[in-house]
Amino acid sequence: MLKEDSAIVLIKNYGKINLKLKDIMISKNITRNSLSRAIHTRFEVVDKWYKNDIEKIDADILARLCYVLKCQVCDIIEYSE
């Protein structure tokens, strides 16, 4: 059992995951529509990634994004404290 003062649930400022998909898409001149078709998923899925509005990271979607955009995970996702 974890002590209360060492449990991660008690940490209030543990940082944030930021998505940089919008920047990559702008630099490569790719629209959300064309990307959603290229990775075979719904527009709404790409739109959430584009707007940095996802709660859980889908590894399959992330792999497809990296493959189509010819980039690495670290190009799309960053952690900030």
LINVENWO-V467972 format. One record per pair of residues at least 12 apart in sequence whose C-alpha atoms are under 10 Angstrom apart, sorted by sequence separation. I is the first residue (numbers start at 1). J is the second residue. If there is no record, write none. Layout:
{{I & J} {I & J}}
This chain:
{{32 & 44} {34 & 46} {35 & 47} {49 & 61} {32 & 45} {33 & 46} {49 & 62} {32 & 46} {33 & 47} {59 & 73} {62 & 76} {31 & 46} {32 & 47} {46 & 61} {62 & 77} {31 & 47} {45 & 61} {32 & 49} {32 & 50} {31 & 50} {46 & 65} {41 & 61} {57 & 77} {39 & 60} {40 & 61} {39 & 61} {39 & 62} {41 & 64} {22 & 46} {39 & 63} {40 & 64} {21 & 46} {22 & 47} {25 & 50} {39 & 64} {52 & 77} {21 & 47} {24 & 50} {38 & 64} {39 & 65} {21 & 48} {22 & 49} {23 & 50} {38 & 65} {39 & 66} {49 & 76} {21 & 49} {22 & 50} {39 & 67} {19 & 48} {20 & 49} {21 & 50} {22 & 51} {35 & 64} {36 & 65} {38 & 67} {39 & 68} {19 & 49} {20 & 50} {21 & 51} {22 & 52} {35 & 65} {38 & 68} {39 & 69} {18 & 49} {19 & 50} {20 & 51} {21 & 52} {38 & 69} {19 & 51} {20 & 52} {19 & 52} {35 & 68} {18 & 52} {19 & 53} {35 & 69} {17 & 52} {18 & 53} {19 & 54} {18 & 54} {17 & 54} {17 & 55} {30 & 69} {28 & 69} {21 & 65} {25 & 69} {24 & 69} {24 & 71} {21 & 69} {24 & 75} {23 & 75} {24 & 76} {23 & 76} {20 & 74} {21 & 75} {22 & 76} {19 & 74} {20 & 75} {21 & 76} {19 & 75} {20 & 76} {21 & 77} {19 & 76} {20 & 77} {18 & 76} {19 & 77} {20 & 78} {18 & 77} {19 & 78} {17 & 77} {18 & 78} {19 & 79} {17 & 78} {18 & 79} {16 & 78} {17 & 79} {18 & 80} {16 & 79} {17 & 80} {15 & 79} {16 & 80} {17 & 81} {15 & 80} {16 & 81} {14 & 80} {15 & 81} {14 & 81} {13 & 81}}
